[in-house]
């Protein structure tokens, strides 16, 4: 008798971690959740770095956009935090949050339509 068992069918959640449109959507959602639960944004950036360059085509523009959104958002947030001592930082922190949300929503819409990010190297929107 053989103790080998057939391979189980892949789980539906396995494709969430594979490079592709579904993984990009998961990272966008992790970023948005990161505004409330900080650790999810860190998980998102790790996934983006792990999968960048593996999918090709339009998906790679999204990974570039995601990575730049994280680091530029962190830079803007740190600058806003420093400026909080001058009271303008509170307004800037709100603007950074809006900028971050808009970039994530634009990315979600583009990947939903199967379109690349037109200028993934942009610092703005």
C-alpha positions in Angstrom: 0.0 0.0 0.0 1.1 3.5 -0.7 0.8 6.3 1.8 0.8 9.0 -0.8 -2.2 11.1 -0.9 -3.3 13.3 -3.8 -2.3 16.9 -3.5 -5.1 19.0 -2.1 -6.7 21.6 -4.4 -5.1 25.0 -4.0 -6.9 27.2 -1.6 -8.7 30.3 -3.0 -6.5 32.5 -0.7 -3.2 31.2 -2.2 -3.5 33.5 -5.2 -3.6 36.6 -2.9 0.1 36.3 -2.4 1.1 35.5 -5.9 2.1 38.4 -8.2 -0.8 39.7 -10.1 -3.9 41.9 -10.0 -5.4 40.2 -7.0 -2.2 40.7 -5.0 -2.1 44.4 -6.0 -5.6 44.8 -4.8 -4.8 43.2 -1.5 -1.8 45.5 -1.0 -4.0 48.6 -1.7 -6.5 47.4 0.9 -3.7 46.8 3.4 -2.4 50.3 2.8 -5.9 51.8 3.4 -6.3 49.6 6.5 -2.8 50.8 7.6 -4.3 54.3 8.3 -6.2 52.6 11.2 -4.0 49.5 11.8 -0.4 50.6 11.2 1.1 47.1 10.8 -1.0 46.3 7.7 0.8 49.0 5.8 4.2 47.4 6.6 2.8 44.0 5.5 1.7 45.7 2.2 5.1 47.2 1.5 6.8 43.8 2.1 4.4 42.1 -0.3 5.0 44.9 -2.9 8.8 44.4 -2.7 8.5 40.6 -2.8 6.4 40.7 -6.0 7.8 43.6 -7.9 9.3 42.5 -11.2 7.7 39.1 -11.2 4.4 39.8 -12.8 5.4 42.1 -15.7 3.1 44.3 -17.8 0.6 46.6 -16.2 1.0 45.0 -12.7 4.6 46.2 -12.4 3.5 49.8 -12.7 1.2 49.2 -9.8 4.0 47.7 -7.7 6.1 50.8 -8.4 3.2 53.1 -7.6 2.6 51.2 -4.3 6.2 51.3 -3.2 6.5 55.0 -4.0 3.2 55.7 -2.3 4.4 54.1 0.9 7.8 55.8 1.1 6.7 59.2 -0.2 3.7 59.1 2.2 6.1 58.3 5.1 8.3 61.2 4.1 5.4 63.6 3.9 4.0 62.3 7.3 7.4 62.8 9.0 7.7 66.3 7.6 4.1 67.0 8.8 4.9 65.6 12.2 7.9 67.9 12.6 5.8 70.9 11.5 3.2 70.1 14.1 5.2 72.1 16.5 4.4 75.1 14.3 0.7 74.0 14.1 0.7 73.8 10.3 1.6 70.2 10.6 -1.9 69.2 11.7 -3.3 70.6 8.4 -0.5 69.0 6.4 -1.0 65.6 8.1 -4.6 65.7 7.0 -3.5 66.6 3.5 -1.1 63.7 3.5 -3.9 61.3 4.6 -6.1 62.6 1.8 -3.2 62.2 -0.7 -2.5 58.7 0.4 -6.2 57.6 0.2 -6.6 59.2 -3.3 -3.5 57.4 -4.6 -4.8 54.1 -3.2 -8.3 54.6 -4.7 -6.8 55.6 -8.1 -4.7 52.5 -8.1 -7.6 50.3 -7.1 -9.7 51.7 -9.9 -7.0 51.3 -12.5 -6.2 47.7 -11.6 -9.9 47.0 -11.6 -10.1 48.2 -15.1 -6.9 46.4 -16.1 -5.0 49.6 -16.8 -1.5 50.5 -15.8 -0.6 53.5 -13.7 0.1 56.2 -16.2 3.0 57.8 -14.3 4.1 55.4 -11.5 7.1 57.6 -10.7 5.0 60.6 -9.8 5.3 62.4 -6.4 1.8 63.8 -6.6 -1.4 62.2 -7.9 
